[in-house]
Amino acid sequence: MTIFSDDVISGVTGHMNGDHTDDNLLIARAFGYPGATASAMVGVTEAAGLWRVTDADGEHELSVAWPGGPISERPEIRREVVALYTAACAKLGVPARGEHEEPASSHHGAGDAADETHGDRAAHREEAAEGADAADRPFSVVIRESSWSDHSDSEGATFMEDIMRGKGSLQDYIDLVAQHYFMYEALEAAADRVAGDPRFAGFHTPSLVRLPALEADLAHLIGADWRDRIVAVPATLEYAARMREVAAEGWVAGVVAHHYTRYLGDLSGGQYIAKRVAKQHGLPGAGIAFYDFAELGDLAEFKNRYRAALDVLGAQLDADERARMLDEVRTAYAFNTAVFRDLGQAKLAAA
């Protein structure tokens, strides 16, 4: 049993599996499975965090008690996850990253975010950007910190959580792949529009392009007539329209905001999704090619280079532009959540 609602759990686990996959692995290795090769957060209770861990012996469920004792409020989750990560680093002799320190503006906890007005959120993001300058924190860290509450604002978005827990059907996965096609059609067109700008050079590489893989997956999952059989949910249409709008403006930082939100998720939590779906539904490489980034080489190294590029970009932006980009990152997360919600509603309507 848990006192936390599905939307809170989905938001937290989505954040951990999207932006903190390495932290999940450290926690698993420190608190039960030293030989863990993969770890995904799958739940939150008042007493503990829950992970699904893979090692040489197979899959295991891991429950790790919160260091500070039982919790009851959403803002406390982040505090306890950070404490677990820090304890895991200490136990394994691994240096903890600086971004896990509580930011000066941490009083704007995840529980407060849902009650903020648009103006309040914009002001908070400006404070975060200015605070980053004062503390000399890398811009990639500021982005991760500023979007924490958005991962927890996924009201009704349990569709993706079901897939990650192995509860989703093959049709659920096919519906998700279809939405990805419409998203990446817009995103990669946006990337092409700003490709000549030097500020974008550190972000996009041909090995990242996903459309050919999505086309192959859809052909395998649906058939040769897949283009006639897929439909974008309303939130996906709005999401794609926003990416096209940002690209038409020539706003590089805005394109990067969407690029970062999508690709870093694919390279992190997306890798777990691929393993889970492949095992559950018996899919070979065809069907999950979207998540295959072998051409990039070491994914951890690529993500480090990507974050370094974010730091370089952040140094080139003034305070207003940094705040605007942070706002766009949050907008991208909101669209992503809305897509999951629409998929869930469509599934219920079809039942």
Secondary structure, DSSP 8 states (H G I E B T S, - for coil): --SS-HHHHHHHHHHHHHH-HHHHHHHHHHTT-TT-SEEEEEEE-SSEEEEEEEETTEEEEEEEE-TT----SHHHHHHHHHHHHHHHHHHHT----GGGS--TTTTS-HHHHTT--HHHHHHHHHHHHHHHHHHT--HHHHHHHHTHHHHT--TT--HHHHHHTT-S-HHHHHHHHHHHHHHHHHHHHHHHHTTTSGGGTTT--GGG--HHHHHHHHHHHT-TTGGGT----HHHHHHHHHHHHHHHHT-HHHHHHHHHHHHHHHHTHHHHHHHHHHHHHT--STTSGGG--GGG--HHHHHHHHHHHHHHHHHHS-HHHHHHHHHHHHHHHHHHHHHHHHHHHHHHHH-
